[in-house]
């Protein structure tokens, strides 16, 4: 994540992450964080008001533990305010949040590999329902330039968060489970998941 308190990113569907990684290597991109497993807890109030107001309160564990707040999107759906702090103990942070009245609304897992290219951070994300590339930068023009270098200008794009995509896919496919975990998705056909996801792509960006 960039150090600004504003997050500007574009999320792209990736049919072949290995090809994207090869393209990044050919472009001389710097590997920032090798492929790392993540576990994420998303919190809400008892009345569900965080989700209703499109706010995010998340505790993440990968190589470190971090607590993140994301405000609703601005007028530009690619940009939102993001505040993040490191915490020393994932389990204690979870207990603290629950003691303050928040509850774990759902959990999700992913693998992420992070690169730098120019002024942008590129994340290769493997989620239980599909693979994505996130390009984050300080300016949309710089992000678009990286996307063009990756030969992904025509790839389907998403303004939704992974949680919003998950809930849409879950509803569309009638999935019975709450959490976005690899175990929950292991019996589902990737073609069905891809079809459900691609109907959510934003055609206006």
C-alpha positions as a printed Julia matrix, in Angstrom:
205×3 Matrix{Float64}:
   0.0     0.0     0.0
   1.2     3.52   -0.78
   1.79    5.78    2.23
  -0.87    8.37    1.34
  -4.19    8.3     3.21
  -5.96    8.16   -0.15
  -6.21    4.87   -2.01
  -6.43    5.11   -5.81
  -6.44    1.79   -7.61
  -7.87   -0.18  -10.49
  -8.73   -3.85  -10.1
  -8.52   -6.12  -13.17
  -9.61   -9.67  -13.87
  -6.62  -11.91  -14.65
  -7.1   -15.1   -16.62
  -3.37  -15.98  -16.35
  -1.44  -14.58  -13.39
   1.72  -16.43  -14.42
   1.7   -14.49  -17.71
   1.28  -11.21  -15.81
   4.22  -12.11  -13.55
   6.34  -12.92  -16.62
   5.39   -9.59  -18.18
   6.35   -7.74  -14.99
   9.74   -9.47  -15.01
  10.26   -8.49  -18.65
   9.43   -4.87  -17.79
  12.0    -4.86  -14.99
   9.46   -4.57  -12.18
  10.83   -4.92   -8.66
   9.47   -7.77   -6.57
   8.41   -6.04   -3.36
   6.74   -8.85   -1.37
   6.92  -12.52   -2.46
   3.74  -14.61   -2.61
   2.28  -14.47    0.89
  -0.82  -16.01    2.44
  -3.27  -13.58    4.04
  -6.07  -14.03    6.5
  -8.49  -11.16    6.93
 -11.23  -10.42    9.44
 -13.92   -7.92    8.51
 -15.79   -6.26   11.36
 -19.15   -4.6    11.73
 -21.34   -3.15   14.43
 -24.31   -5.1    15.75
 -26.65   -3.02   13.57
 -24.57   -3.63   10.42
 -23.99    0.1     9.98
 -20.4    -0.15    8.75
 -21.41   -2.31    5.81
 -24.56   -0.24    5.21
 -22.42    2.9     4.98
 -19.85    1.11    2.78
 -17.12    1.51    5.4
 -14.45   -1.13    5.99
 -12.84   -2.11    9.29
 -10.36   -4.92    8.63
  -7.69   -6.81   10.55
  -5.14   -8.52    8.29
  -2.37  -11.01    9.03
   0.3   -11.73    6.45
   3.98  -11.15    7.18
   2.75   -8.61    9.75
  -0.57   -7.63   11.32
  -2.38   -4.44   10.29
  -5.63   -2.72   11.16
  -7.25   -0.8     8.33
 -10.18    1.57    7.98
 -11.56    2.51    4.56
 -14.08    5.29    4.07
 -16.8     5.08    1.43
 -15.62    5.79   -2.1
 -15.38    9.4    -3.2
 -17.11   10.7    -6.32
 -14.47    8.77   -8.27
 -15.14    5.06   -7.56
 -11.42    4.34   -7.97
 -10.44    6.53   -4.99
 -11.19    6.36   -1.27
  -9.64    7.38    2.05
  -7.67    4.6     3.75
  -6.09    4.67    7.22
  -3.84    1.83    8.32
  -1.72    1.06   11.38
   0.49   -1.9    12.27
  -0.4    -3.92   15.34
   1.94   -6.16   17.29
  -0.48   -8.98   18.05
  -3.24  -10.12   15.67
  -5.18  -12.13   18.28
  -5.09   -9.36   20.89
  -6.19   -6.77   18.31
  -9.15   -9.01   17.44
 -10.09   -9.31   21.12
  -9.78   -5.53   21.57
 -12.12   -4.8    18.65
 -14.68   -7.3    19.89
 -14.46   -5.85   23.41
 -15.32   -2.46   21.88
 -18.53   -3.9    20.41
 -17.43   -4.89   16.92
 -17.98   -8.44   15.71
 -16.37  -10.47   12.92
 -18.9   -10.24   10.1
 -16.95  -12.54    7.81
 -13.49  -13.87    6.99
 -11.57  -14.11    3.76
  -8.3   -15.54    2.5
  -6.01  -14.78   -0.38
  -2.45  -15.04   -1.64
  -0.78  -11.8    -2.73
   2.46  -11.08   -4.58
   3.47   -7.42   -4.78
   5.66   -5.57   -7.3
   6.74   -2.01   -7.98
   6.83   -0.62  -11.5
   7.51    3.08  -11.9
   5.39    4.93   -9.34
   2.82    2.17   -9.0
   2.36   -0.84   -6.78
   1.02   -3.94   -8.53
  -0.57   -6.75   -6.54
  -1.2   -10.19   -8.01
  -4.08  -11.54   -5.96
  -5.25  -15.15   -5.82
  -8.67  -15.44   -4.22
 -10.87  -18.49   -3.8
 -13.19  -17.27   -6.56
 -10.62  -15.99   -9.06
  -7.41  -14.1    -9.78
  -6.97  -10.33  -10.01
  -4.37   -7.64  -10.61
  -4.6    -4.44   -8.56
  -2.63   -1.42   -9.74
  -2.35    1.37   -7.17
  -0.75    4.77   -7.63
  -1.06    8.46   -6.87
  -2.44    9.38  -10.29
  -4.89    7.65  -12.61
  -2.67    8.46  -15.59
   0.25    6.56  -14.03
  -2.0     3.61  -13.22
  -3.34    3.51  -16.77
   0.21    3.64  -18.15
   1.16    0.57  -16.11
  -1.98   -1.25  -17.22
  -1.05   -0.54  -20.83
   2.48   -1.85  -20.23
   0.98   -5.04  -18.84
  -1.11   -5.42  -22.0
  -4.23   -5.44  -19.84
  -6.03   -2.36  -21.17
  -8.91   -4.53  -22.37
  -9.14   -6.7   -19.24
 -12.45   -6.54  -17.31
 -12.32   -3.97  -14.5
 -13.99   -3.8   -11.13
 -14.71   -0.87   -8.83
 -16.21   -3.19   -6.21
 -14.2    -4.41   -3.26
 -13.47   -8.11   -2.94
 -16.17   -8.31   -0.28
 -18.77   -6.77   -2.6
 -17.75   -9.13   -5.38
 -17.97  -12.11   -3.03
 -21.44  -11.2    -1.82
 -22.63  -10.71   -5.41
 -21.19  -14.07   -6.49
 -22.59  -15.78   -3.4
 -26.07  -14.44   -4.14
 -25.89  -15.17   -7.88
 -24.8   -18.78   -7.33
 -26.87  -19.36   -4.19
 -23.85  -20.28   -2.1
 -24.71  -21.33    1.47
 -21.52  -20.26    3.27
 -20.5   -16.91    4.75
 -16.71  -16.89    4.51
 -14.48  -16.44    1.47
 -12.05  -19.29    2.11
 -10.3   -21.69   -0.23
 -11.89  -24.62    1.57
 -15.4   -23.3     0.9
 -14.7   -22.86   -2.82
 -12.67  -25.96   -3.54
 -15.58  -27.95   -5.05
 -16.9   -25.13   -7.25
 -16.17  -24.98  -10.99
 -13.89  -22.11  -11.98
 -15.9   -21.54  -15.18
 -19.07  -20.92  -13.15
 -17.2   -18.55  -10.84
 -15.66  -16.67  -13.77
 -19.06  -16.21  -15.4
 -20.58  -14.93  -12.16
 -17.67  -12.54  -11.59
 -17.51  -11.15  -15.1
 -21.16  -10.12  -14.96
 -20.06   -7.74  -12.19
 -17.33   -6.07  -14.28
 -17.58   -2.3   -14.66
 -17.84   -1.45  -18.36
 -17.66    2.31  -17.79
 -14.02    2.68  -16.66
